[in-house]
């Protein structure tokens, strides 16, 4: 849930003063706060869910509601899995209980602590690593068989390096599973959408740093809400293809809490393979 190059720094305007913002650090702190606020994506799975996964009864989500089809997965036994920007004690522990060797990589230390909590509670072997999803330098080339990347790249401004790094650390024939927000969501006024009103306002690509007013943005900051970026399909799907992946499957999903879901799917999941 982050990016690292200095050119990605942007500025917030408060009154007449320009204040530099480090998005990587801001969103890290915001997600730490979301853990304290018990955001639904920060609450670890319970012991019974882990017990069922050990018996072969498991499912995980890349998007809010629809479980990832089981035929999207390789045999998890003897499988090295990277949960990319996937902290929170949910997907990683389930995949570990199902037989995989799991590494969970996330920007938020408190999100990683949730995975560590489940691992300790239920006797799972899970490695946790804190870092920038656009910089997987902690891992060698060809380290993983599967990357599980649920909806989180909306918290970084540039996702092209993410796909390049995913391609590098996957083994030939490795699978990349991704969930992301439908870009159409971001053309609507975010503040009015929270009130149930759908008003087209923004162009794509979208950025909370430039498309919100200072007052609107400050409201989210005051609530310790992560700041969002809306990427184009060129970057989401075309970026995967340009990095060297072959798209093999996809599905759409809806967030029932979003009023736009009454009219169209608001999330997309993709499955891609690194040719080898």
N, C-alpha and C positions, 0 to 999 in steps of 0.2 A: 504494500500500500504506500509506495513512495517512489521517488526518483532522485538522482544524485547530481547531475551536471549543473554547474553554477548558472548556466544560461536559462535554466528553468525557474530561477527566482523571479518573482513578480512583486508588485507593490499594491498595498491597500491604501486607499485615500480616505483619511479621516479629517473632516473639515478641509483645511488647505495643506495638510501635512502628508507627505508620502512616507509610508512606513514599510520597510522591507519585510517580506514574509518568506520564511523557509517552509514550503509546503510539506516537505517530507517530515520535518520535525513537528509542524503544527498538526498534521493528520495523525502522527504517532501519539501525540499527547491527547488528541481528541478521541482516538480509539481506546486509549487507556481510560479516559473518562467514561466512555460508553460501557466499559466493563463494570465500572462502579455504579453506573445507572441501570445495569442489567438489560441492556439492549438484547433483543432476542437472539442475535447472532453471536453473543458472547457467553451464553449460558451452556455449560458443559452437558453432554448427554449423561443419562443416569446409568447406574450399574446394570440394570436389567437390559437396557439397549446393548450394552457391551456383551452381556451374557448371550443374548440372542444372536449377535454377530458372530460369536465364537461357534454357535451351532449352525451357522450358514444362513441365518435369517437376518438380512441387513439391507439397508438402502441409504443413499446419500443424495444430497441435492447440490446442483451447481447454480440453480435459480430458486426463487422463493418456494415453489410448491411441487413441481413434478420431479419425482425421483429419476436419477440417471438410469437409463436402461442397462440391465445387467450385461447385455451383449456388447456394450461399449467397453467393458473391462477385459483385460487379460486374466489369466489364472493368477490370483493374488499370492498364491504360495510361491516363494522364491522370487518375489516381485519387489523391486525398489521403487517406492512411491515418494514423490515430492508434493506436499500440500503447499502450493504456492499462494502466498498471501491468504492463508487458510487457517489462521489461528482462531481459537475460540472454544476448543475442546469438543468439537462436533465431528466433522468429517474424518480428520486424521485418526482419532482413536477408533472409530468404527472400522476403518480400513485396516488398521493394525490388528484389531480383534478378529477380522476376517482372514488374517494370515499374511498381510504385507509387511515389509520392512519400511517404516514410515519416517520421513523427515518433514517436519512442519516448519515452514519459513514464513516469517511475518515481520512487519514493521513495529508492531506493538508488543512490548514486553509483557503487558498484562494479558493480552490475548494468548501469548505463548504459555503463560502460567496456567491458563485454563486447560491446555493440553497436558501440561505436566501434572496437574492435579488429577486428571482422569488416569494418566499412566501410572501414577503412584497408587491411586485408590484401587485400580483393577489389575495391577501387575502387567502392564503393557510396556513393550520396548519402543519408545518413541524418542527420536532425536529432535530437539528444537533449536532453531537458528534464527537470530534476529538480523534483519537487513532489508535492503532495497530490492524490490522485485525486478528492477531493471539492471541489477548488478548481482549476478549469481557467482561471483568470483570465489565464494567459499567452496564451490564444488568444481571438480574436474570435469573435463569433457566426457560425454558418454557415461554419466553416473546413474541415470534413472531409466526405468522402463515405462513409467507413467507419471505425468504431471497432472495434478488435479487442481484447477485454478478457478474457484467459484467467484461470483460477482465481487470484484474488488478493484479492477483496473480503472474504475471510474474515479479513484482517488489519486491517480497520477496523471500528469499532463501529457506525457509522451509515452505511448505504449509500444512503439516500434522496437525499441531496445529490449522490451520484455520478450517479444517473440524471438528475437535473435538469440537471447540468452536461453530461452526454453529449447530452441533447436540445438544449441551447443551442448547442453547438459543431458539431453535425451540420447539414449542409445539408438542405433539404426533400427527402425521398426517400432520405436517407442511411440506412445500415444499421448497426445495433448488434449485434455478435456477443459473447456472454458465456458464460463457463464458470463454474460454481460448485459447491460441495460440497453434495450432497444434505443437507438439514437433519437427516434422520434419523440421520446419522452422529454428530451431536453429543449425542444423548440417552444415548449409551453412555459408560461410564467410560473416559476417554482413556488412563489409565495401564495399566489391565488390557487394553484393546484392543491395546496395543503388545505385550502378552504372549500375544495370541491368544485372550483371554477376552472374551466379549460380555456385559456386565452393564449393564442399564439403570440410569442414575443421575440424569441431568440433565433439566431442563425447557428448552424453547425460548422465547425466544432464549437462546443459550448464550454464556458469556464465560469465557475463561481467568482473568480477573481476579477473578471471583466464584465460579465453580463448581469450581475446583481448590482443594485445601488449600494453605496457604502453603508447605508442604514440597514438594508436588507441583509447584507453580508454580516454586519455586526450582530444582528439578531441571532444568526446561526452560531457565530463565534461565542457569544455570551452563553449559549446553551451547550457549548463544547461539542457542536456538531461537526463532523468531518466536512471538508469542502470538496466539491464534486467537479468532474470534468466529463463532458459528453463527447465521445469519439465517433467518428464517421465509420460506416461500414467498410470504406476503403482501408481504414487503419485496423479495424477489428478483424475482418475476414481477409481483405487483401493483404494486410500486414502478415498474417500467418502464412498465406501462400507465398509471398515474397521472401519470407524467411526460409522457405524450403519444405513447408508442410503440404500434405495433400489432404483436403477436407473429405471426410468419409461419411459424416452424418450430422444432423442438426435437429433441434426442435425448438418451439416457442413456448413461452410460459407467461402467466399473468400474476401480478401482485394484487390480491383482492382488496388491499387497502388503498390502491391508487385509482382514482375515478376514471382515468384513461383506460383502465382495463375493461371497462364496460364496452369499449369500442374496438380495441385491438390488443394483441399481445404486447407486453411491456418488457419482456426479457427474451433472450436468445441463448441457447447452448449449442456449442459445436464440438465435434470430435475430429481430430486431425492426426495424421501419422507422419512420422519422419521417415522418408524413404532411405533405404540403406542397401 
